[in-house]
Amino acid sequence: MKKQGILFFADRLPPLIGGMEMHAKYFIDYFTDHLEFPIVGIITKDLNLEDYLISKKGNDSIDIKNLAELFDPMIIFFNSGRWIEELDQLRMMFPKTKFVYRTGGNEILQAPLAHNKILDHSLRQSYWVKSLNNSINLLITNSVYTEDRLRALGITCLFKRLVGGVNLSKLKLSTVYTNSKPLTIFCAARFVPYKNHTFMLSVIHKLALRGYDFKLRLAGDGPLLCQAREQVNKANLSSVVEFLGVLDNNKTCNEIASANIYMQLSTDQITKVPGGSYIHSEGMGRSILEAITAGTFIVAGNSGALSEIITRDRGLLVNIDNLEQTTNQIELILRNPPAKLACDDQYSWTNLFKSYEELFENFHEDIAGHRKI
């Protein structure tokens, strides 16, 4: 008998620790053995980028052309656009299934293709737009900013904005705020251009020269990590800045909950790709949501969608176009460090997946009604 429920296309899985991987981990934890919407199979990629199926029977290589022989899912849920070139085929195989795609937006703007050799970036974007419009019933987005960008591309399928995805239990650390020195600033972000570490370290250098007593703790890796280390050494900031390397989500949450300030000066980065360019930006940073949840004051660049979630009581959005102005804005915070705020549980994984359940329930009713007809 073919299996019904959720067929989950997961792209990458832990122990990798990016946003997609964390979403996949908690999605699988929540919906495995769910009474109404159980996960019946997980499609992901192996180290050779070949599709394979994870199920209760074990892990097996799979040709997705054969999925219809095994499954009759109510919902196919895509955690990324990795299967964009197979969407039309999947839609033909599962004409009655509801297709849901969760996106932060950047990968759609980037529009990579693995098999179709389309040299022009705008034409690759058009390919993505057409495939999504033809196949996806619902795009789960994380911000107005993301939705506006995708509509501007020409995406017309239904959007549902759901913001969240944090490890609430690890962020409820009982941290008593004190005025003890040095003040701790923490940032968890990959060392890539749009995270803007070079600019942040320049601000930190200026603040250190002005005599402020603080420590900056940086978690993450990436192609610009060596450059950041060199910048710290040249500026004689080794006693101020500590590189923590890659931290798992539990350790990252502990750092966020323990810090006085969470700082991330991300920018809207023009990013070149073959045949064109696009703007890579924060659709909704998970670490920012974790800081809000923990009650840790946030200092963030005023870019992307961050203005939609960072309120004046919980953080400061700073100008990232002028080094002196940014330094002056942050200096005001260091003069009078903010108190720890109450934990905010609105962005928990549980709340997010309860919202998913409501969506799936409506889909389930629609499918049931269609089949009765």
C-alpha positions as CSV (number, residue, x, y, z in Angstrom):
1,M,0.0,0.0,0.0
2,K,1.3,3.4,-0.9
3,K,2.2,5.7,2.0
4,Q,0.3,8.9,2.6
5,G,1.4,11.8,4.8
6,I,4.3,14.2,4.2
7,L,7.0,13.5,1.7
8,F,9.8,15.8,2.9
9,F,12.6,17.1,0.5
10,A,15.2,18.1,3.0
11,D,18.3,19.2,0.9
12,R,20.9,18.9,3.7
13,L,20.6,17.5,7.2
14,P,22.6,17.9,10.5
15,P,25.4,17.6,11.6
16,L,25.5,20.6,9.2
17,I,24.1,23.5,11.1
18,G,22.8,26.2,8.7
19,G,19.2,27.5,8.7
20,M,18.0,24.7,6.3
21,E,19.6,22.0,8.4
22,M,18.1,23.3,11.6
23,H,14.7,23.6,10.1
24,A,14.9,20.1,8.7
25,K,16.0,18.6,12.1
26,Y,13.1,20.1,14.0
27,F,10.6,19.5,11.2
28,I,11.5,15.9,11.2
29,D,11.4,15.7,15.0
30,Y,7.9,17.3,15.1
31,F,6.2,15.5,12.2
32,T,7.7,12.0,12.5
33,D,4.8,9.9,13.9
34,H,2.5,12.8,13.8
35,L,-1.1,11.6,14.2
36,E,-2.5,13.5,11.2
37,F,0.5,14.4,9.1
38,P,3.3,11.9,9.6
39,I,6.5,12.0,7.5
40,V,6.4,9.0,5.3
41,G,9.8,9.6,3.7
42,I,12.7,12.1,3.5
43,I,14.4,12.7,0.2
44,T,17.8,14.3,0.5
45,K,21.3,14.3,-1.1
46,D,24.3,12.1,-0.3
47,L,27.9,13.3,-0.5
48,N,27.9,12.7,-4.3
49,L,24.7,14.8,-4.6
50,E,22.7,11.8,-5.5
51,D,19.1,11.4,-4.3
52,Y,18.4,9.0,-1.5
53,L,15.4,8.1,0.6
54,I,15.4,8.0,4.4
55,S,12.5,6.0,5.9
56,K,11.8,3.8,8.8
57,K,13.2,0.9,6.7
58,G,16.5,2.6,6.4
59,N,18.4,4.7,3.8
60,D,18.4,3.8,0.2
61,S,19.4,5.4,-3.1
62,I,16.3,6.5,-5.0
63,D,15.4,7.5,-8.5
64,I,12.8,10.2,-7.9
65,K,11.1,9.0,-11.1
66,N,10.0,6.0,-9.1
67,L,8.5,7.8,-6.1
68,A,4.9,7.5,-7.3
69,E,5.3,3.7,-6.9
70,L,6.0,4.1,-3.2
71,F,4.1,7.1,-2.0
72,D,0.8,8.9,-2.5
73,P,1.5,11.9,-0.2
74,M,-1.0,14.4,0.9
75,I,1.8,17.0,1.0
76,I,5.2,17.3,-0.5
77,F,7.3,19.8,1.5
78,F,10.4,21.4,0.0
79,N,13.0,22.8,2.4
80,S,14.9,24.4,-0.4
81,G,15.0,24.9,-4.2
82,R,17.5,22.1,-4.8
83,W,14.9,20.1,-6.8
84,I,13.8,23.1,-9.0
85,E,14.7,21.2,-12.2
86,E,12.6,18.2,-11.1
87,L,9.5,20.2,-10.0
88,D,7.6,19.7,-13.3
89,Q,8.3,16.0,-13.3
90,L,7.2,15.7,-9.6
91,R,4.0,17.7,-10.3
92,M,3.1,15.3,-13.2
93,M,3.7,12.3,-10.9
94,F,1.6,13.8,-8.0
95,P,-1.2,15.9,-9.6
96,K,-3.4,16.0,-6.5
97,T,-0.7,16.4,-3.9
98,K,-0.2,19.9,-2.3
99,F,3.3,21.2,-2.9
100,V,4.7,23.5,-0.2
101,Y,8.0,25.3,-0.5
102,R,9.7,27.1,2.4
103,T,12.0,29.9,1.3
104,G,14.1,32.7,2.6
105,G,14.2,34.1,-0.9
106,N,17.9,34.4,-1.6
107,E,18.2,31.1,-3.4
108,I,15.3,32.0,-5.8
109,L,17.0,35.4,-6.6
110,Q,20.3,33.5,-7.1
111,A,18.5,30.9,-9.2
112,P,21.2,28.2,-9.6
113,L,20.7,25.3,-12.0
114,A,22.6,22.0,-12.0
115,H,21.6,20.5,-15.3
116,N,20.1,23.1,-17.6
117,K,22.9,25.1,-19.1
118,I,21.3,28.6,-19.2
119,L,24.1,31.2,-19.3
120,D,22.1,34.3,-18.6
121,H,21.1,35.0,-15.0
122,S,17.8,36.7,-15.8
123,L,16.8,33.6,-17.9
124,R,17.7,31.3,-15.1
125,Q,15.5,33.4,-12.8
126,S,12.7,33.1,-15.4
127,Y,13.1,29.3,-15.3
128,W,12.7,29.3,-11.5
129,V,9.7,31.6,-11.6
130,K,7.9,29.5,-14.3
131,S,8.7,26.2,-12.4
132,L,7.4,27.6,-9.1
133,N,4.3,29.1,-10.6
134,N,3.5,25.9,-12.4
135,S,4.1,23.5,-9.5
136,I,4.0,25.1,-6.0
137,N,0.6,25.5,-4.2
138,L,2.1,27.5,-1.3
139,L,5.3,29.4,-0.7
140,I,6.0,29.8,3.0
141,T,8.0,33.1,3.4
142,N,9.6,34.8,6.4
143,S,9.0,38.5,5.7
144,V,7.2,41.2,3.7
145,Y,10.6,42.1,2.3
146,T,11.1,38.6,0.9
147,E,7.5,38.5,-0.5
148,D,8.0,41.9,-2.3
149,R,11.2,40.7,-3.9
150,L,9.6,37.5,-5.1
151,R,6.5,39.2,-6.5
152,A,8.8,41.6,-8.3
153,L,10.4,38.5,-10.0
154,G,6.9,37.5,-11.2
155,I,6.0,34.7,-8.7
156,T,2.3,34.4,-8.5
157,C,1.6,31.3,-6.3
158,L,0.1,31.8,-2.9
159,F,2.3,33.2,-0.1
160,K,2.0,32.5,3.6
161,R,4.2,34.4,6.0
162,L,5.4,32.4,9.0
163,V,8.3,33.7,11.1
164,G,10.0,31.5,13.6
165,G,12.3,28.6,14.3
166,V,14.2,28.8,17.6
167,N,15.3,26.4,20.3
168,L,13.3,27.9,23.1
169,S,14.6,25.6,25.9
170,K,18.2,26.6,25.2
171,L,17.4,30.3,25.0
172,K,15.6,30.4,28.4
173,L,18.9,30.6,30.2
174,S,18.6,32.2,33.6
175,T,21.1,35.0,32.9
176,V,21.2,37.7,35.5
177,Y,22.2,41.0,34.0
178,T,25.0,42.9,35.8
179,N,27.1,45.9,35.0
180,S,30.3,43.8,35.4
181,K,33.2,44.3,33.0
182,P,33.9,43.5,30.4
183,L,30.6,43.7,28.5
184,T,30.1,40.7,26.1
185,I,29.1,41.1,22.5
186,F,28.3,38.0,20.5
187,C,27.8,37.3,16.8
188,A,27.0,34.0,15.1
189,A,27.3,34.3,11.3
190,R,29.2,32.7,8.5
191,F,32.1,34.7,7.2
192,V,30.7,35.7,3.9
193,P,30.4,39.1,2.2
194,Y,26.8,40.0,3.2
195,K,27.4,39.3,6.9
196,N,29.7,42.3,6.7
197,H,32.3,41.3,9.3
198,T,35.0,43.6,7.8
199,F,32.8,46.6,8.6
200,M,31.8,45.3,12.1
201,L,35.5,44.8,13.0
202,S,36.2,48.3,11.9
203,V,33.5,49.6,14.2
204,I,34.9,47.4,17.0
205,H,38.4,48.8,16.4
206,K,37.1,52.4,16.8
207,L,35.2,51.6,19.9
208,A,38.2,49.9,21.5
209,L,40.3,53.0,20.7
210,R,37.8,55.1,22.5
211,G,38.4,53.1,25.6
212,Y,35.4,50.9,26.0
213,D,35.8,47.7,27.9
214,F,34.2,44.8,26.0
215,K,34.8,41.4,24.4
216,L,33.5,40.4,21.0
217,R,33.0,36.7,20.5
218,L,32.5,35.5,16.9
219,A,31.1,32.1,16.0
220,G,31.2,30.6,12.5
221,D,33.4,29.8,9.6
222,G,33.4,30.7,5.9
223,P,35.6,31.9,3.1
224,L,36.3,35.3,4.7
225,L,37.4,33.9,8.1
226,C,41.1,34.2,7.4
227,Q,40.6,37.8,6.2
228,A,38.8,38.6,9.5
229,R,41.6,37.1,11.5
230,E,44.2,39.1,9.7
231,Q,42.1,42.3,10.2
232,V,42.0,41.6,14.0
233,N,45.8,41.0,14.1
234,K,46.6,44.2,12.2
235,A,44.4,46.3,14.4
236,N,45.9,44.7,17.6
237,L,42.4,43.5,18.6
238,S,43.4,40.0,19.7
239,S,42.7,40.8,23.4
240,V,39.2,42.1,22.4
241,V,38.0,39.6,19.7
242,E,37.8,35.9,20.2
243,F,37.1,33.5,17.3
244,L,35.0,30.5,18.6
245,G,34.9,28.4,15.4
246,V,31.8,26.5,14.4
247,L,29.3,26.0,17.3
248,D,26.4,23.7,17.3
249,N,22.9,25.3,17.8
250,N,22.8,24.5,21.5
251,K,26.2,26.2,22.1
252,T,25.2,29.1,19.9
253,C,22.0,29.6,21.9
254,N,23.9,29.5,25.2
255,E,26.2,32.2,23.9
256,I,23.3,34.4,22.7
257,A,21.5,34.0,26.0
258,S,24.6,34.8,28.0
259,A,25.7,37.9,26.0
260,N,24.9,41.5,26.8
261,I,24.5,42.4,23.2
262,Y,24.0,40.4,20.0
263,M,25.6,42.3,17.1
264,Q,25.2,41.5,13.4
265,L,25.8,44.3,10.8
266,S,24.6,42.5,7.7
267,T,24.3,44.4,4.5
268,D,22.5,44.1,1.2
269,Q,25.3,42.6,-0.9
270,I,25.4,42.8,-4.7
271,T,26.5,39.3,-5.6
272,K,27.9,38.3,-9.0
273,V,26.8,35.0,-10.6
274,P,27.4,33.7,-14.1
275,G,25.6,36.0,-16.5
276,G,24.5,38.6,-14.0
277,S,24.1,39.5,-10.4
278,Y,21.5,39.7,-7.6
279,I,21.2,41.3,-4.1
280,H,21.8,38.8,-1.3
281,S,20.4,40.0,2.0
282,E,18.8,39.0,5.3
283,G,15.3,37.7,4.7
284,M,15.0,37.1,8.4
285,G,18.1,36.0,10.4
286,R,17.6,33.0,12.7
287,S,20.3,34.3,15.1
288,I,18.4,37.6,15.4
289,L,15.2,35.6,16.2
290,E,17.2,33.7,18.8
291,A,18.4,36.9,20.4
292,I,14.9,38.3,20.5
293,T,13.7,35.1,22.2
294,A,16.5,35.2,24.7
295,G,15.9,38.8,25.6
296,T,19.4,39.8,24.5
297,F,19.7,43.3,23.2
298,I,20.4,43.4,19.4
299,V,22.5,45.8,17.4
300,A,21.9,45.1,13.7
301,G,22.4,46.7,10.3
302,N,19.3,48.4,8.9
303,S,19.1,46.2,5.9
304,G,16.9,43.4,4.5
305,A,13.9,42.4,6.6
306,L,15.4,43.1,10.0
307,S,13.4,46.2,10.5
308,E,10.3,44.0,10.6
309,I,11.3,42.2,13.8
310,I,13.7,44.4,15.7
311,T,11.7,46.9,17.8
312,R,13.2,49.8,19.8
313,D,12.8,48.0,23.1
314,R,14.7,44.9,21.8
315,G,17.4,46.4,19.7
316,L,19.0,49.1,17.6
317,L,19.1,49.3,13.8
318,V,22.2,51.2,12.8
319,N,23.3,52.9,9.6
320,I,25.8,50.7,7.8
321,D,26.8,53.2,5.1
322,N,29.0,55.4,7.2
323,L,31.6,53.9,9.6
324,E,31.8,57.0,11.9
325,Q,28.0,57.3,12.2
326,T,27.6,53.6,13.0
327,T,30.4,53.8,15.6
328,N,28.7,56.8,17.3
329,Q,25.3,55.0,17.3
330,I,26.8,51.9,19.0
331,E,28.8,54.0,21.4
332,L,25.6,55.3,22.9
333,I,24.6,51.7,23.7
334,L,28.0,50.9,25.3
335,R,27.7,54.0,27.5
336,N,24.4,52.7,29.0
337,P,24.3,49.0,28.4
338,P,20.7,47.6,28.1
339,A,19.2,45.4,30.6
340,K,18.2,41.8,29.9
341,L,14.7,41.5,28.7
342,A,12.1,38.9,29.3
343,C,12.2,35.7,27.2
344,D,9.8,35.9,24.2
345,D,8.5,32.5,23.0
346,Q,6.6,33.6,19.9
347,Y,9.3,32.3,17.5
348,S,9.6,28.8,19.0
349,W,9.7,25.7,16.7
350,T,6.5,24.5,18.4
351,N,4.6,27.6,17.5
352,L,6.0,27.6,14.0
353,F,4.9,24.0,13.4
354,K,1.5,24.5,14.9
355,S,1.0,27.1,12.2
356,Y,2.1,24.5,9.7
357,E,-0.5,22.1,11.1
358,E,-3.2,24.7,10.4
359,L,-2.0,25.0,6.8
360,F,-1.9,21.2,6.4
361,E,-5.3,20.8,8.0
362,N,-6.8,23.1,5.3
363,F,-5.0,21.2,2.6
364,H,-6.2,17.9,4.0
365,E,-9.8,19.1,3.9
366,D,-9.4,20.3,0.3
367,I,-7.9,17.0,-0.8
368,A,-10.5,14.9,1.0
369,G,-13.3,17.0,-0.6
370,H,-11.7,16.7,-4.0
371,R,-11.4,12.9,-3.7
372,K,-15.1,12.6,-2.7
373,I,-16.1,14.3,-5.8
